[in-house]
Each structure stands twice: as C-alpha cells, then as structure tokens.
Amino acid sequence: MLRDDAGGKQLKELLNSNHERIFAGPAKDDNMLEWEVTLIGPEKTLYADGVFRAQLSFPAEYPLLPPKMRFITKMCHPNIYEDGTVCISILHPPGDDPNQYESAGERWTPVQTVETILLSVLSLLSEPNWESPANVDAAALRNKDLAEYKKTVRALVRASQEMSD
C-alpha cells in the first residue's frame, strides 16, 4: 500500500527533480492513493504546450500492482482510451503478457515510481505506439487523414490551454 511515508517520499523525489512539464501530488492531504497530475505537452510534438490534467489511482496492493492513470483532459492519442485511461506497458500488471505482445520486463515492476510513470507518459505523447492502439478511432483517423488527425490534436491542445487559464 502507498503509505503516507512512501507516498511522501515519492512526492518529495518528484518535487526535487524539478521537472518543468510534470506537476503531481495527492488530491487530498489525507489520501495518498489518489493523485492529481498535470503534464505539459512535450516540445516539438503535436501535444506541445498542452496542459493535460489526469488522475493517478493507486491500488491497495501498490507497489506490487501498478496504479491506473486516466486523463481528465480530452485526448486524441492512439495509446489513450476514449475515457482517458492510459495504455502503456509499465502500467500493465507484472508478469507475462497473456497476448504475448509485451515481455515481462516491459510491464510493471515495484521499482517504478510516480516519476518514472509520468516521464514514460510524456514519452508516449512524443512517440505513440501505433502498432498496438488502445484508441482505434485515433489510430484510424491518423491512417486515413493525417491532416485531420493533426488538426484534431491541435484543437484539443488549444482547448486544454484555455481550460488552464
């Protein structure tokens, strides 16, 4: 379980790392299992300077099992489901992949931290995994009409910036 001392340690490490594009912490002082996250889209990507809000929910079995991450901000990305849930290897349960797409080494391990999760999600915004889309509609739009896909993403980035003002 993410006890206050472990959660406090991860929060302190995250704050001390001074990431310019990552802001995160417990949604409430008395609950270390629910975190609010804001990610600023990586430069030189379609998501550049977007202000993307998300929730990070830790299970009682953490760190043996991974947290779940869900964007509150509307996203158009092949590896983010329509409901905002992030589909990334390090957030998949540990062990062998039943579909044999990922190796056990790519999946969750208890050494992962909030910082490594959020850095991986920023990386995912920079380099989507088009081979295994969770959001089939986003992937299909990109494959069918790249200009329309880019236009859709840029509109969502603008909307995210306006909501953060």
Contact map, one row per residue, 1 for C-alpha under 8 A:
111000000000000000000000000000000000000000000000000000000011111000000000000000000000000000000000000000000000000000000000000000000000000000000000000000000000000000000
111111100000000000000000000000011000000000000000000000000101011000000000000000000000000000000000000000000000000000000000000000000000000000000000000000000000000000000
111111100000000000000000000000010000000000000000000000000000000000000000000000000000000000000000000000000000000000000000000000000000000000000000000000000000000000000
011111110000000000000000000000010000000000000000000000000000000000000000000000000000000000000000000000000000000000000000000000000000000000000000000000000000000000000
011111111000000000000000000000000000000000000000000000000000000000000000000000000000000000000000000000000000000000000000000000000000000000000000000000000000000000000
011111111100000000000000000000000000000000000000000000000000000000000000000000000000000000000000000000000000000000000000000000000000000000000000000000000000000000000
011111111110000000000000000000010000000000000000000000000000000000000000000000000000000000000000000000000000000000000000000000000000000000000000000000000000000000000
000111111111000000000000000000000000000000000000000000000000000000000000000000000000000000000000000000000000000000000000000000000000000000000000000000000000000000000
000011111111100000000000000000000000000000000000000000000000000000000000000000000000000000000000000000000000000000000000000000000000000000000000000000000000000000000
000001111111110000000000000000000000000000000000000000000000000000000000000000000000000000000000000000000000000011100000000000000000000000000000000000000000000000000
000000111111111000000001100000000000000000000000000000000000000000000000000000000000000000000000000000000000000001000000000000000000000000000000000000000000000000000
000000011111111100000000000000000000000000000000000000000000000000000000000000000000000000000000000000000000000000000000000000000000000000000000000000000000000000000
000000001111111110000000000000000000000000000000000000000000000000000000000000000000000000000000000000000000000000100000000000000000000000000000000000000000000000000
000000000111111111100001000000000000000000000000000000000000000000000000000000000000000000000000000000000000000001100000000000000000000000000000000000000000000000000
000000000011111111100000000000000000000000000000000000000000000000000000000000000000000000000000000000000000000000000000000000000000000000000000000000000000000000000
000000000001111111000000000000000000000000000000000000000000000000000000000000000000000000000000000000000000000000000000000000000000000000000000000000000000000000000
000000000000111111100000000000000000000000000000000000000000000000000000000000000000000000000000000000000000000000000000000000000000000000000000000000000000000000000
000000000000011111110000000000000000000000000000000000000000000000000000000000000000000000000000000000000000000000000000000000000000000000000000000000000000000000000
000000000000011011111110000000000000000000000000000000000000000000000000000000000000000000000000000000000000000000000000000000000000000000000000000000000000000000000
000000000000000001111110000000000000000100000000000000000000000000000000000000000000000000000000000000000000000000000000000000000000000000000000000000000000000000000
000000000000000000111110000000000000011111000000000000000000000000000000000000000000000000000000000000000000000000000000000000000000000000000000000000000000000000000
000000000000000000111111000000000000111100000000000000000000000000000000000000000000000000000000000000000000000000000100000000000000000000000000000000000000000000000
000000000000000000111111100000000000111000000000000000000000000000000000000000000000000000000000000000000000000000000000000000000000000000000000000000000000000000000
000000000010010000000111110000000011110000000000000000000000000000000000000000000000000000000000000000000000000000000000000000000000000000000000000000000000000000000
000000000010000000000011111000000011100000000000000000000000000000000000000000000000000000000000000000000000000000000000000000000000000000000000000000000000000000000
000000000000000000000001111110111111000000000000000000000000000000000000000000000000000000000000000000000000000000000000000000000000000000000000000000000000000000000
000000000000000000000000111110110111000000000000000000000000000000000000000000000000000000000000000000000000000000000000000000000000000000000000000000000000000000000
000000000000000000000000011111110110000000000000000000000000000000000000000000000000000000000000000000000000000000000000000000000000000000000000000000000000000000000
000000000000000000000000011111110000000000000000000000000000000000000000000000000000000000000000000000000000000000000000000000000000000000000000000000000000000000000
000000000000000000000000000111110000000000000000000000000000000000000000000000000000000000000000000000000000000000000000000000000000000000000000000000000000000000000
000000000000000000000000011111111100000000000000000000000000000000000000000000000000000000000000000000000000000000000000000000000000000000000000000000000000000000000
011100100000000000000000011111111110000000000000000000000000000000000000000000000000000000000000000000000000000000000000000000000000000000000000000000000000000000000
010000000000000000000000010000111110000000000000000000001111000000000000000000000000000000000000000000000000000000000000000000000000000000000000000000000000000000000
000000000000000000000000011100111111000000000000000000111100000000000000000000000000000000000000000000000000000000000000000000000000000000000000000000000000000000000
000000000000000000000001111100011111100000000000000000111000000000000000000000000000000000000000000000000000000000000000000000000000000000000000000000000000000000000
000000000000000000000001111000000111110000000000000011110000000000000000000000000000000000000000000000000000000000000000000000000000000000000000000000000000000000000
000000000000000000000111100000000011111000000000000011110000000000000000000000000000000000000000000000000000000000000000000000000000000000000000000000000000000000000
000000000000000000001111000000000001111100000000001111000000000000000000000000000000000000000000000000000000000000000000000000000000000000000000000000000000000000000
000000000000000000001110000000000000111110000000011111000000000000000000000000000000000000000000000000000000000000000000010000000000000000000000000000000000000000000
000000000000000000011100000000000000011111000001111100000000000000000000000000000000000000000000000000000000000000000000000000000000000000000000000000000000000000000
000000000000000000001000000000000000001111101011111100000000000000000000000000000000000000000000000000000000000000000000010010000000000000000000000000000000000000000
000000000000000000001000000000000000000111111011100000000000000000000000000000000000000000000000000000000000000000000000010011000000000000000000000000000000000000000
000000000000000000000000000000000000000011111011100000000000000000000000000000000000000000000000000000000000000000000000000000000000000000000000000000000000000000000
000000000000000000000000000000000000000001111101000000000000000000000000000000000000000000000000000000000000000000000000000000000000000000000000000000000000000000000
000000000000000000000000000000000000000011111111000000000000000000000000000000000000000000000000000000000000000000000000000011000000000000000000000000000000000000000
000000000000000000000000000000000000000000011111000000000000000000000000000000000000000000000000000000000000000000000000000000000000000000000000000001001100000000000
000000000000000000000000000000000000000011101111110000000000000000000000000000000000000000000000000000000000000000000000000011000000000000000000000000001100100000000
000000000000000000000000000000000000000111111111110000000000000000000000000000000000000000000000000000000000000000000000000000000000000000000000000000000000100000000
000000000000000000000000000000000000000111100011111000000000000000000000000000000000000000000000000000000000000000000000000000000000000000000000000000000000100010000
000000000000000000000000000000000000001110000011111100000000000000000000000000000000000000000000000000000000000000000000000000000000000000000000000000000000110110000
000000000000000000000000000000000000011110000000111110000000000000000000000000000000000000000000000000000000000000000000000000000000000000000000000000000000100110010
000000000000000000000000000000000000011110000000011111000000000000000011100000000000000000000000000000000000000000000000000000000000000000000000000000000000000100000
000000000000000000000000000000000001111000000000001111100000000000000011100000000000000000000000000000000000000000000000000000000000000000000000000000000000000000000
000000000000000000000000000000000001111000000000000111110000000000001111100000000000000000000000000000000000000000000000000000000000000000000000000000000000000000000
000000000000000000000000000000000111100000000000000011111000000000001111000000000000000000000000000000000000000000000000000000000000000000000000000000000000000000000
000000000000000000000000000000000111100000000000000001111100000000111100000000000000000000000000000000000000000000000000000000000000000000000000000000000000000000000
000000000000000000000000000000001110000000000000000000111110000000111000000000000000000000000000000000000000000000000000000000000000000000000000000000000000000000000
010000000000000000000000000000001100000000000000000000011111010001110000000000000000000000000000000000000000000000000000000000000000000000000000000000000000000000000
100000000000000000000000000000001000000000000000000000001111110011100000000000000000000000000000000000000000000000000000000000000000000000000000000000000000000000000
110000000000000000000000000000001000000000000000000000000111110000000000000000000000000000000000000000000000000000000000000000000000000000000000000000000000000000000
100000000000000000000000000000000000000000000000000000000011111110000000000000000000000000000000000000000000000000000000000000000000000000000000000000000000000000000
110000000000000000000000000000000000000000000000000000000111111111100000000000000000000000000000000000000000010000000000000000000000000000000000000000000000000000000
110000000000000000000000000000000000000000000000000000000000111111000000000000000000000000000000000000000000111000000000000000000000000000000000000000000000000000000
000000000000000000000000000000000000000000000000000000000000111111000000000000000000000000000000000000000000110000000000000000000000000000000000000000000000000000000
000000000000000000000000000000000000000000000000000000000010111111100000000000000000000000001100000000000001110000000000000000000000000000000000000000000000000000000
000000000000000000000000000000000000000000000000000000000110011111110000000000000000000001111000000000000001110000000000000000000000000000000000000000000000000000000
000000000000000000000000000000000000000000000000000000011110010011111000000000000000000000100000000000000000000000000000000000000000000000000000000000000000000000000
000000000000000000000000000000000000000000000000000000011100000001111100000000000000110000100000000000000000000000000000000000000000000000000000000000000000000000000
000000000000000000000000000000000000000000000000000001111000000000111110000000000000110000000000000000000000000000000000000000000000000000000000000000000000000000000
000000000000000000000000000000000000000000000000000001110000000000011111000000000011110000000000000000000000000000000000000000000000000000000000000000000000000000000
000000000000000000000000000000000000000000000000000111100000000000001111111000000011110000000000000000000000000000000000000000000000000000000000000000000000000000000
000000000000000000000000000000000000000000000000000111100000000000000111110000000001000000000000000000000000000000000000000000000000000000000000000000000000000000000
000000000000000000000000000000000000000000000000000111000000000000000011111000000001000000000000000000000000000000000000000000000000000000000000000000000000000100000
000000000000000000000000000000000000000000000000000000000000000000000011111100000001000000000000000000000000000000000000000000000000000000000000000000000001000000000
000000000000000000000000000000000000000000000000000000000000000000000010111110010101000000000000000000000000000000000000000000000000000000000000000000001001000000000
000000000000000000000000000000000000000000000000000000000000000000000000011111010100000000000000000000000000000000000000000000000000000001000000000000011001000000000
000000000000000000000000000000000000000000000000000000000000000000000000001111111000000000000000000000000000000000000000000010010000001001100000000000000000000000000
000000000000000000000000000000000000000000000000000000000000000000000000000111111000000000000000000000000000000000000000000000011100111111100000000000000000000000000
000000000000000000000000000000000000000000000000000000000000000000000000000011111000011100000000000000000000000000000000000100011101111000000000000000000000000000000
000000000000000000000000000000000000000000000000000000000000000000000000001111111111111000000000000000000000000000000000000000000000011000000000000000000000000000000
000000000000000000000000000000000000000000000000000000000000000000000000000011111111111000000000000000000000000000000000000000000000011000000000000000000000000000000
000000000000000000000000000000000000000000000000000000000000000000000000001100011111100000000000000000000000000000000000000000000000001000000000000000000000000000000
000000000000000000000000000000000000000000000000000000000000000000000110000000011111100000000000000000000000000000000000000000000000000000000000000000000000000000000
000000000000000000000000000000000000000000000000000000000000000000000111111000011111110000000000000000000000000000000000000000000000000000000000000000000000000000000
000000000000000000000000000000000000000000000000000000000000000000011110000000011111111000000000000000000000000000000000000000000000000000000000000000000000000000000
000000000000000000000000000000000000000000000000000000000000000000011110000000111001111100000000000000000000000000000000000000000000000000000000000000000000000000000
000000000000000000000000000000000000000000000000000000000000000000000000000000111000111110110000000000000000000000000000000000000000010000000000000000000000000000000
000000000000000000000000000000000000000000000000000000000000000000000000000000100000011111110000000000000000000000000000100100000000000000000000000000000000000000000
000000000000000000000000000000000000000000000000000000000000000000000000000000000000001111110000000001000111000000000000000000000000000000000000000000000000000000000
000000000000000000000000000000000000000000000000000000000000000001000000000000000000000111111000000000000111100000001000000000000000000000000000000000000000000000000
000000000000000000000000000000000000000000000000000000000000000001110000000000000000001111111000000000000011000000001000000000000000000000000000000000000000000000000
000000000000000000000000000000000000000000000000000000000000000001000000000000000000001111111100000000000011000000000000000000000000000000000000000000000000000000000
000000000000000000000000000000000000000000000000000000000000000011000000000000000000000001111110000000000011000000000000000000000000000000000000000000000000000000000
000000000000000000000000000000000000000000000000000000000000000010000000000000000000000000011111000000010011100000000000000000000000000000000000000000000000000000000
000000000000000000000000000000000000000000000000000000000000000000000000000000000000000000001111100000010011000000000000000000000000000000000000000000000000000000000
000000000000000000000000000000000000000000000000000000000000000000000000000000000000000000000111110101110000000000000000000000000000000000000000000000000000000000000
000000000000000000000000000000000000000000000000000000000000000000000000000000000000000000000011111111110000000000000000000000000000000000000000000000000000000000000
000000000000000000000000000000000000000000000000000000000000000000000000000000000000000000000001111100000000000000000000000000000000000000000000000000000000000000000
000000000000000000000000000000000000000000000000000000000000000000000000000000000000000000000000111111000000000000000000000000000000000000000000000000000000000000000
000000000000000000000000000000000000000000000000000000000000000000000000000000000000000000000001111111100000000000000000000000000000000000000000000000000000000000000
000000000000000000000000000000000000000000000000000000000000000000000000000000000000000000000000101111100000000000000000000000000000000000000000000000000000000000000
000000000000000000000000000000000000000000000000000000000000000000000000000000000000000010000001101111110110000000000000000000000000000000000000000000000000000000000
000000000000000000000000000000000000000000000000000000000000000000000000000000000000000000000001100111111110000000000000000000000000000000000000000000000000000000000
000000000000000000000000000000000000000000000000000000000000000000000000000000000000000000000111100001111110000000000000000000000000000000000000000000000000000000000
000000000000000000000000000000000000000000000000000000000000000000000000000000000000000000000000000000111111100000000000000000000000000000000000000000000000000000000
000000000000000000000000000000000000000000000000000000000000000000000000000000000000000011000000000001111111000000000000000000000000000000000000000000000000000000000
000000000000000000000000000000000000000000000000000000000000000000000000000000000000000011111110000001111111100000000000000000000000000000000000000000000000000000000
000000000000000000000000000000000000000000000000000000000000000011000000000000000000000011111110000000001111110100000000000000000000000000000000000000000000000000000
000000000000000000000000000000000000000000000000000000000000001111000000000000000000000001000100000000001011111100000000000000000000000000000000000000000000000000000
000000000000000000000000000000000000000000000000000000000000011111000000000000000000000000000000000000000001111110000000000000000000000000000000000000000000000000000
000000000000000000000000000000000000000000000000000000000000001000000000000000000000000000000000000000000000111110000000000000000000000000000000000000000000000000000
000000000000000000000000000000000000000000000000000000000000000000000000000000000000000000000000000000000001111111011000000000000000000000000000000000000000000000000
000000000100000000000000000000000000000000000000000000000000000000000000000000000000000000000000000000000000011111111000000000000000000000000000000000000000000000000
000000000110010000000000000000000000000000000000000000000000000000000000000000000000000000000000000000000000000111111100000000000000000000000000000000000000000000000
000000000100110000000000000000000000000000000000000000000000000000000000000000000000000000000000000000000000000011111110000000000000000000000000000000000000000000000
000000000000000000000000000000000000000000000000000000000000000000000000000000000000000000000000000000000000000111111111000000000000000000000000000000000000000000000
000000000000000000000000000000000000000000000000000000000000000000000000000000000000000001100000000000000000000111111111100000000000000000000000000000000000000000000
000000000000000000000100000000000000000000000000000000000000000000000000000000000000000000000000000000000000000001111111110000000000000000000000000000000000000000000
000000000000000000000000000000000000000000000000000000000000000000000000000000000000000000000000000000000000000000111111111000000000000000000000000000000000000000000
000000000000000000000000000000000000000000000000000000000000000000000000000000000000000000000000000000000000000000011111111100000000000000000000000000000000000000000
000000000000000000000000000000000000000000000000000000000000000000000000000000000000000100000000000000000000000000001111111110000000000000000000000000000000000000000
000000000000000000000000000000000000001011000000000000000000000000000000000000000000000000000000000000000000000000000111111111000000000000000000000000000000000000000
000000000000000000000000000000000000000000000000000000000000000000000000000000000000000000000000000000000000000000000011111111100000000000000000000000000000000000000
000000000000000000000000000000000000000000000000000000000000000000000000000000100000000100000000000000000000000000000001111111111000000000000000000000000000000000000
000000000000000000000000000000000000000011001010000000000000000000000000000010000000000000000000000000000000000000000000111111110000000000000000000000000000000000000
000000000000000000000000000000000000000001001010000000000000000000000000000000000000000000000000000000000000000000000000011111110000000000000000000000000000000000000
000000000000000000000000000000000000000000000000000000000000000000000000000000000000000000000000000000000000000000000000001111111000000000000000000000000000000000000
000000000000000000000000000000000000000000000000000000000000000000000000000011100000000000000000000000000000000000000000000111111100000000000000000000000000000000000
000000000000000000000000000000000000000000000000000000000000000000000000000001100000000000000000000000000000000000000000000100111111100000000000000000000000000000000
000000000000000000000000000000000000000000000000000000000000000000000000000001100000000000000000000000000000000000000000000000011111100000100000000000000000000000000
000000000000000000000000000000000000000000000000000000000000000000000000000000000000000000000000000000000000000000000000000000001111100000000000000000000000000000000
000000000000000000000000000000000000000000000000000000000000000000000000000000100000000000000000000000000000000000000000000000001111110000000000000000000000000000000
000000000000000000000000000000000000000000000000000000000000000000000000000001100000000000000000000000000000000000000000000000001111111100100000000000000000000000000
000000000000000000000000000000000000000000000000000000000000000000000000000001111000001000000000000000000000000000000000000000000001111100000000000000000000000000000
000000000000000000000000000000000000000000000000000000000000000000000000000011111100000000000000000000000000000000000000000000000000111111100000000000000000000000000
000000000000000000000000000000000000000000000000000000000000000000000000000001000000000000000000000000000000000000000000000000000000111111110000000000000000000000000
000000000000000000000000000000000000000000000000000000000000000000000000000001000000000000000000000000000000000000000000000000000000001111111000000000000000000000000
000000000000000000000000000000000000000000000000000000000000000000000000000111000000000000000000000000000000000000000000000000000000001111111100000010000000000000000
000000000000000000000000000000000000000000000000000000000000000000000000000011000000000000000000000000000000000000000000000000000100101111111110000000000000000000000
000000000000000000000000000000000000000000000000000000000000000000000000000000000000000000000000000000000000000000000000000000000000000111111111000000000000000000000
000000000000000000000000000000000000000000000000000000000000000000000000000000000000000000000000000000000000000000000000000000000000000011111111110110000000000000000
000000000000000000000000000000000000000000000000000000000000000000000000000000000000000000000000000000000000000000000000000000000000000001111111111111000000000000000
000000000000000000000000000000000000000000000000000000000000000000000000000000000000000000000000000000000000000000000000000000000000000000111111110000000000000000000
000000000000000000000000000000000000000000000000000000000000000000000000000000000000000000000000000000000000000000000000000000000000000000011111110000000000000000000
000000000000000000000000000000000000000000000000000000000000000000000000000000000000000000000000000000000000000000000000000000000000000000001111111110000000000000000
000000000000000000000000000000000000000000000000000000000000000000000000000000000000000000000000000000000000000000000000000000000000000000001111111111000000000000000
000000000000000000000000000000000000000000000000000000000000000000000000000000000000000000000000000000000000000000000000000000000000000000000100111111100000000000000
000000000000000000000000000000000000000000000000000000000000000000000000000000000000000000000000000000000000000000000000000000000000000000001100111111110000000000000
000000000000000000000000000000000000000000000000000000000000000000000000000000000000000000000000000000000000000000000000000000000000000001001100111111111000000000000
000000000000000000000000000000000000000000000100000000000000000000000000000000000000000000000000000000000000000000000000000000000000000000000100011111111100000000000
000000000000000000000000000000000000000000000000000000000000000000000000000000000000000000000000000000000000000000000000000000000000000000000000001111111110000000000
000000000000000000000000000000000000000000000000000000000000000000000000000100000000000000000000000000000000000000000000000000000000000000000000000111111111000000000
000000000000000000000000000000000000000000000110000000000000000000000000001100000000000000000000000000000000000000000000000000000000000000000000000011111111100000000
000000000000000000000000000000000000000000000110000000000000000000000000000000000000000000000000000000000000000000000000000000000000000000000000000001111111110000000
000000000000000000000000000000000000000000000000000000000000000000000000000000000000000000000000000000000000000000000000000000000000000000000000000000111111111000000
000000000000000000000000000000000000000000000000000000000000000000000000011100000000000000000000000000000000000000000000000000000000000000000000000000011111111100000
000000000000000000000000000000000000000000000011111000000000000000000000000000000000000000000000000000000000000000000000000000000000000000000000000000001111111110000
000000000000000000000000000000000000000000000000010000000000000000000000000000000000000000000000000000000000000000000000000000000000000000000000000000000111111111000
000000000000000000000000000000000000000000000000000000000000000000000000000000000000000000000000000000000000000000000000000000000000000000000000000000000011111111100
000000000000000000000000000000000000000000000000011100000000000000000000100000000000000000000000000000000000000000000000000000000000000000000000000000000001111111110
000000000000000000000000000000000000000000000000111000000000000000000000000000000000000000000000000000000000000000000000000000000000000000000000000000000000111111111
000000000000000000000000000000000000000000000000000000000000000000000000000000000000000000000000000000000000000000000000000000000000000000000000000000000000011111111
000000000000000000000000000000000000000000000000000000000000000000000000000000000000000000000000000000000000000000000000000000000000000000000000000000000000001111111
000000000000000000000000000000000000000000000000001000000000000000000000000000000000000000000000000000000000000000000000000000000000000000000000000000000000000111111
000000000000000000000000000000000000000000000000000000000000000000000000000000000000000000000000000000000000000000000000000000000000000000000000000000000000000011111
